[in-house]
Amino acid sequence: MKTPVIVIVGPTASGKTRLAIETAIRVNGEIISADSMQIYRGMDIGTAKATREEQMAARHHVIDVAEPDQYFSVADFVELADKAILDIVSRGKVPIVAGGTGFYIDALIDRYEFPPQDTTEMKIRGELEKFSTEELRKELFLVDKISAERLHENDRHRIVRALEVFRLSGKALSEFDHKANMANSPYLPLFYGVGCDRAVLYARITKRVQQMVEEGLYEEVLALHEKGYSHDSPAMLGISYRQMLGYIRGEYSFDEAIELTVRDSRRYAKRQFTWFNRNKRINWLNLVQSEDAKRLAENITIDYNNISEI
């Protein structure tokens, strides 16, 4: 039998974390974070990671599992999420997958096919490391244009991985990215999307960035920089981190770093909407005020109880 899993998605600053916690409280659940930045240790403010109080209210999994310079793939996420769900269910609790990284969520629920790995991988990686990131990116454009355009130009780790996949399999990484095997999924998902008016969301994003600054975003990024995590570390390419790091490196002013963070966060939210809108299984909820989360969580609880009894 498939395991019922509550899945709560939405763009950045939409309120999905609050809704996930309220839902976890009502259904005796625990949360699997599906956020490609919250996996990193020492990166709390800029990722809007659940606070200690929030994690006490509802236990969170798949956060703080990697160092900022560590390559972490979607396959790594699926492996950890599968283990977390198995553990949660074994203790009689309800798994709730919540986050804004659509690729992670789809790969977990719809069982994406992942690229092969073998003993020749290290040899291939050693050969690729001889070239500059720019040279590697040019090669990637020739064999996998989709991945080349999707990856950040300084994301050396993922560019190298995409080239490794092609040399190992003869297939582009993007071909694996979009091949799902839903029939073999062990999960029965209940999808909910947290949305709101675009103007309201943009205002929330601006407010969140301001709050991050007040909570010590600059100090957090500076501490990471002083530990040796630079612009080519995977985690430092994330929104708010690369902009603040640009300020630290003297590339632009503090105010410009904040403006760029707001701008790029809004653009990211737009891309998230585009991704999630393709999923017709999502039941969209309008979380206007923070207190709406309790009411919406009650509705999710009713839906979950009905499907889990089937």
N, C-alpha and C positions, 0 to 999 in steps of 0.2 A: 504494500500500500504506500502511496505517496504521502510525504510529510507535509501537512499544511504549514505554510510560511507566510507571515504578513510582510509585505514589502511596501515601504514608504519612500517615495522618491520626490524630487522637486529641485528647482534651481537654488543656488546659494541665497541665503537670507530669507527663504520662504517660510520658515518655521517648522520644517520637517523634524528637526531634533526634538523640539518641544512636544510635537504630536507623538513621536515615537516613544518618548518617556512616559507621557500620559497613558498611552496605549499599553505599554509594558506594565505599568502599575495596575491597570484594570484586568489584564489577562494573565497576570503572573508570568511575564515574559522577560527576556533578556535581548539586548540589541547587538546585532552584528553590524559594525560600521562599514559602509561601502563608500569610502572616501579615499581617493588615491593619495591624499596628503596627510590624513590623520594617522596613517601607518607609521609616520616618522617620530622618533623620540626627540624631545626637546623643542618641538614645534607645536605649541599649544595655542598661542594667541592668534597667529596669522592663519591658522587652519580652523579657527572657531571650534576647537575640540571641546567636547562635553566637559564641564567643570567637575571638580571633585564632588561637589554637592549633587550634581546631576548624575554622576556615575554611582553615587551612593543610593540614589532613588531608583536607578535601573542599571544593572551591570552591563558594561560594554565590552565587546570582543573585537579583535583585529584592529586595535589601536596600539601605538607605541611598540611595534614589532620589528622595526628596521631603523638603522642609522641613516642620517641624511645623505651619506655618500654611497649608500647601498642600492644596487639595482633590485627593484621589486616588480615582478611581472604580474599580469592578470592571472596567470596560472598559479602563482604563489598565493594570490588572494583567494582563489577558488579553493585551493587546498586547505588554507587556514579556516575559511568560512565553513566548508564542509565539516571539518573537525569540530568547530564551535557549535554548529547546529546539532550534530550528533550528541555532543556533551549536554547541550541545553535540553534536548528532548529526553535524554536518559535520566535527567533529574526532574522530569515531569513539568518542565516549563515550556513556554511558547517562544519560538525563534522569531525575531523581528529584524529583517534586513532593512537598514535605513541609510540613505546617502544620496549624493548627487552625481556619482561617477557611473553613468549609465552603462558604460562598457563592462565594468566590474559586475554590475547587477545582471545584465543580460547573459554574461558568460557563466555566472553561477546558476541562474535559474534555467536557462535554455541550453546549458551544457555545450559551450563552444568547443570546437576541436582545436587543440593546441599544437604548436610546432614541435617537431622531434628534437631530442637531445641525444648526443652520443659522445663517445670518447674522443672524437676528432674535434669537438667543439673548442677545446682549449688551444689546439693548434691553430685553428682558424682565427680565434680571437687574437692570438699572438701575432699573426700576420696582419690583421687589420689595425692593431695598435701602432703599427709603424707609420700610419698615415694620419694627416691632420683631420680634424672634424669636418672641415670644409670639403676636403677631398673625398671623405667617406660619404658625405651627404650627396655629392655629385654622382657617385657610383650608385647610391640608393635610388636616385631619380631615374637612373637607367633601367633598374630591375624591378622597382616597386614605387612608382610615382605616388600612389595613394598614401603609403606610409611616410614617404619623404615630405609630403605636404602636411601631413597630420602632426608630425613630430617637430618640436621646437628646434631651431637651427643649432642651438648649443647643447642639445640633449645627446651627448656623445654615447652614453650607455645604451640608450634605446636605438640609436642609429646603428651602432655596432651589432646589437642583437638582431635587428631586422636583416642586416647583411649576413649574419651567421645563419639565420633561418633559411635564406635563399640558397646559400652555398651547401647547406646540409640536405635540403629537401628539393631544391629546384623550383620551389613555389614561393610566391611573394607572401610576406607576413600578412598583408591585407586580405589574402585569400582565406587564411585561417581565421582572421578576425571576424569574418562575416558568415562563417559556416557553423550553424547550430544543429544540435541533435535533440530537439525538445522531447521526442518520444522516449528518450532514455533518462529524462530528468527525474530525480527522486522526489521532486517537490511539487506541491500543489499550491501555487502562489495566489495570494489575494493582494492585488496591486492597488495602491492609493497614491495619487499625486497631489502635492500641496502647491496650489497656485494662487495667484491674486492678480489684480490689475497691474499692468506693466509699470505705470507711473508709481504705484504704491511700492512695488518691488524695488524699483530703482532708488526710491527714497530710503527704503530699509537698508539697501546696500551702502549708501552714503553714510547712514547712521552707524552701521556696523563697522565700517572702516574707521570712522572717527572714534568709536569705542575701542577698537584695537589699538589705536595710537595712544589713547588715554591709559590703557591697561599695560602698555610697555612693548608695543610691536618693535620699535626701533631697538630697544635694549635686547630683545630676544634675537633679532637678526644679527646685531653686533656681536653678541655672545657666540653665535654659531660661526660667524666670520672669523672670530678670534681663535676658534677651535680648529680652523683650517678648512671649513666648508666654504668653497668658493662658487663662482658662477657656473662651473661645469659639474657641480654635484647635483644629482637628480632632484633632490628636494628643494634646492635653492632656485629652481626654475619655476616654482609655484608662484601663483599670484600673491602679491603683498611681499613675498620674500625677494623676488628678483628686482622689484621696484625699489624696495628699501635698500637692498644691496647696491643698487645703482647709485643711490644717494651716498652711501658709505664710500663707494669707489670714486666719488666726485663727478659722476656722469650727469647729474642734475640736482636741483635744489630739493630741500625737504618737501616743500609745498608741491613741487612737480611730481615727486615720488607718490604723494598722497593722491594727487589728481589722476596719475596713471593707474594707481591701484583701483580707484573707483571706476575709471573707464574700462579697464580690462576685466573687472569683476562683472560689470554690466554686460560686456560682450560675451563673457563666459556663461552668464545666466541665459542669454539669448540662445547660445549653442545647446545648452542643457534642455531648454524648451523644445528646440528642434528635434533633439534626440528622443526625448520622452514622448513627444506627440506622435511618433511612429508606432508606439506601443498601444494598440487599441484595447488592451486588457486593463489599462489604468482607469480607475474611477477617480476623477478629479474633485478635489475638495477645496473650498475657498476659506482659507484661514486669514480672516481680516484682522481680528483682534487676538491678542495672546490668550484671552480667556476662552476663545472659540475652540482651543485645542481639547479641552475637557469634553465638550459636547461631541466633537468629531470622534474622539477616542471611544466614546460610548457607542457610537454607531458602528465603528470598526469592530468593537467587542461583540456586538450582536451578529455581525456578518461572520466573524470567525467562529462563534459558537455554532452557527447554523451549518457552516461548511465542515467543521470538524466532526459533526455528528452524522454526516452522510456516510 
